[in-house]
Amino acid sequence: MSNYIIGIDGGGTKTLGVLFDLAGNEIKRHQVGFSNFSIDEEKAKENIINLLKHLTAKLKKSSKAFVQLGIAGTSKLSNPQQFLNQIETKFNCRADLKTDAYIALQAVKRKEALPVILAIGGTGSVIMTDYGEKINMIGGWGHILGDYGSAYHLVIEAIKNIISEFENQKKLSLLSKHLLKIMNIESNRYKITEYVYNKDKSSLAKLSKEIQEIAIDDSYAKSLLIKEGNWLAEQIINAYKLYIKKGPVLVALRGSFALKALYVKETIIEKVNENIKDVHFDIDGPEPVYGAYIQAKKYLLREI
């Protein structure tokens, strides 16, 4: 029987792990770098292992934990069961793997059995619905095929604009000048490609903070942030039309980009309110890692 639950929420920028007792009380937490398998599988595994080492360091040898992973890019993991076996052997525990979006959905506090739309806007983005005992997903295609409404997509749009300004011999915008300076390639336009293709998704997404800094005084940078908010809002609205169809709905916003980036949250709320009559927003519910605890408890209860 497990004595503890370790919940892990991992994405394209950071991975948070929390050690819980069986009652859900937090004992310890620790954070490491990214664990999105689609960025770098081996480095993601290494970060997860190091996180578990830290969380289990002072546990008694007789203690057993149940490790619930919620990790982005799970479909890119070459051999999920082998990795789970590695964790179980190394840490004398049992382990289960879900997506980060799935555990975030478990953490949402339901109101009067309302259908739920979860919108995650972080390094990447994904929409999930929970209605009528069915879970559906929109987005989550990854940075090559989508990730609209995310920090990464914002940065790529800004870099594409730099390229457009170069190719059309336009005067560089304030934002373009700033980003080129930050990337240290202001004197050589051809190094843009080299820079982008040699950086991982997480590193590029961090440039979103530079865009926000300029957006305070620059209308174009502001418009890019508003556009990302609209992208995420449109996916929420589409999810409602496809899977909820009518009646009230709870929209839970999660992810540091959706919740903290300038203009994004406000844009999402305004556009969704314009298109869905009876919508309730959850913007300060339990953090997604708590959903890993909820999922683990469900797993353990099935064994009783």
N, C-alpha and C positions, 0 to 999 in steps of 0.2 A: 504494500500500500504506500502511495506517495505521501510524504510529509510536507512537501512544499510544491509550489507552482512557479515556474519561471516563464514569464511572458516576454516575447521579443517582437518588436515592431521595427522592421527594417525597410529602408527605401534607398533612394538614389544619392542621398547626402549623408544621412546619419542612421544609426541603429541604436534603439533604446531597449535596454533589458531591465526588467523589474523582478525581484524575488518577492513572492507573496507567501503568506501562510495560507492554509486551506480556507480560512474565513475571509480572505481577500485583503488582509492588512498588509501594507507595503513594509518590507523589511529593509530592502536595499535596492538601489538603482545605479546603473552605470551606462554610459554612452560611448560608442565607438564610431568609426567612419561608416561608409556606405555598405550595404549588403545586397543591393540589387544585382541578381545573378546575370542580368543582361549586360551589365557594365564590364565586369571582370569576375568570372565565376570563382577563380582560385582566391583572389583577394577578398571577395565577399565571404567565402567560407572561412578564411583566416580571421576576418573581423568577428564573425559569429563565434568561432572557437575561443578567441581572446576574451570576448564578452562573457561567455559562459565560465571561463576560468576565473574571471574577476568575481562573478556573482556566487560561485560555489566555493570560493577559496576558504572560507571559515566554517563551512558546514561540516558536521560530524560525518565520519565515514559510514556510519550506520544510517544516515539520512538518505532518503530517496526523493528526487524531484521529478515532476512531470514538466517537460519543456514544450511549450506551445510556441512555435515559430509562425510569424506572419510576415512574409518577406516578398518584396516586389520582384518581378521577373522570374517567378518559380517555373514558368513554362520553359525557360531557357536552361534550367538546371539539368545537366546531362544524365545524372543518375540519382534522383531524389532519395530512393530507399537506401542506397549505399551511404549517402551523407547522413541520413537519420541513424543508420546503424553505427556509423563512426561516432556520432554524438552519444548514443546510448552506451556504447562500450567505454568511451573515454570518461564519461561523467557518471556512470552507474545510474542511469535514469531511463525514462521512456520519453520519446519525442514524437511530435506530430508537426506536419508542415501545411500551412494554408497560405494564401496570398495576404499581403498587407491590407488590401481593401476588404477582404472577408473578415478579418478580425476587427477592423475599424467598424464594420457594420454591426458586429456583435456588441460593440461598446455603446451603441446609440440607445438612449433611454426612450422607450416607446411611450407615446401619449395616447391613451384611450384607443389602443389597438389601431392607430393610424398607419396606413402604408408609409413606407420610408423610402426616400431617395437620398443616398449618400453621395456627396460630391467631394472628391479629394483633389485638391490642387496643390501640389508640392513641387518637387523636382520634375515629376511627371504628373499625369492626371488620369482619373478614371471615375466613372459613374456607376453605382450599383443600386438596384431597386429590390425591395423586400416586400412582397405583397401576395396574399393568398397562398402562403407556404411555397412561393417560388422566388428564387433569386435570379435576377438578370443583370447583365452588364452592358454598358455602352462605353466606348473608348478603351483605354488601357492597351492600346496597340503598340506602345513604346515610342521612343523618340524618332525612329526612322519613318514610321507610318502615321504618327499623330502626336499625341500629348498636347493637344490644343488646350489652352487654359492653364498653362504651367509655367514655372520659372524658366525651364529649358526652352520652351517654345518662344517665350518672350525674347530671350537672348538671340535665338536664331533669326527671328524676324528683324531684330535690330541690326544684326550682322549682314543679313541680306540687303538691308537698306544701304549699308555702307558700300556694298558691292555695286548696287544700282547707281549710287552717286558717283562712284569712280567711273563706271562704264558710260554713263551719260554726261560725264564731265560737268557735273553739278558741283556747286559749292558745298563742302562738307558741313553737315548740320552740327549743332552744338553737341548732340548726343554722339554722333559719329566720331568727332574729334576726341571726345572724352574716352570712348571705348578703345579707340586706337592707341591712345596714350596709356591706358590701363594694360592693354595687351602688349605694349612696348613694340608696336609695329607701325607707328605713325609715318615712318619714312619709306615704307615698302609695302605697297598694296598687295603684292603677290604672296606675302607671308600670312595673309588672312587664312588662306586655305591650309597652309602648314599648321597654323595655330589651332584652327578648329578641329582638324583631323588628328591632331596629336593630344587633344585634351579629352578626358572622359566626360560623360554627361553631367556628373556632379560638379566638376570644375567649371564647366561652361555655365551651368545654372546659377552659380554663385555671382555671376556678372549681373544678375537681375537686380541686385542691391545697388549697383552702380547706376543702372537705368532709373531706379526709383529716386536716387539722389538728384539726378538731373531733372527728373519729371516735376520737381517742385517749382522750377522756373521755366521749363521748356514744354511747349504745347505738344510737340511731336512725341516726345518720350511719354508724356501723359496719355496721349491717344493710344499708344501701344499697350499700356497697362489696362486701359479701358477696354480695348479690343480683346485682351485675354479674358477679362471678366465676362465679356459678352459671349466668348466661345464657350466658357464653362456654363453660363446661364442657358445658352441654346441647347446644350447637351442635357441639362436638367429638364428643360421644357420638352425636349424630344422623348426623354425617358418617361415623363409623365404621360404624354400622348400615346406612347406605345404600350406601356405596361400598367399604368394606373387608370387612365382614361377619364375618370370623373371623380368628384368628391374631394374631401380634404386630404391633405398630404403633409407629412413632416419632411422637410429638407434639412439634412444635417451637413453642414460645411466643415470640412476638415483639411488639414495641410497648411503649412506656414505661409505658402504663397497666397492661397485663397483667403486666409484669415488676416494676414498681416501686411501683405504688399499694398502699397498705396493705390487707392481707387478701385481695387479689384472686388473686395467684399461688397462695397456699396453698389457697384455696378451690377453684380450678381443679384443682390436682393431687389434692386429696383426693377430689373428686367423680368425676373421671375414673378414678382408681384403683378406686373403688367399683363402677364400671360396665363397665370394660374389663379383662379378666383379665391380659393380657400387654402392658403398655404401657411404653414407654421415653420419657423426657422429654429434650428438648434445650432448655435455657434459657440457654445461654451460647455458642451457636455463632457463626459469622461474622455480622457485621452485614449487614442486607439489601442495602446498597449494593454489597457484594462480589458479590452475585448479578447485578448489572448487568454487572460485569466478566466473570463466567462466561458470561452470555448473549451478550455482545459477542464473546467468544472463539469461541463456537459459530458465530456469524454469519461471522466472519472465516475460520474453518477451512473452511467450505463453499466459500470462494472459491479455496482452494489446489488 
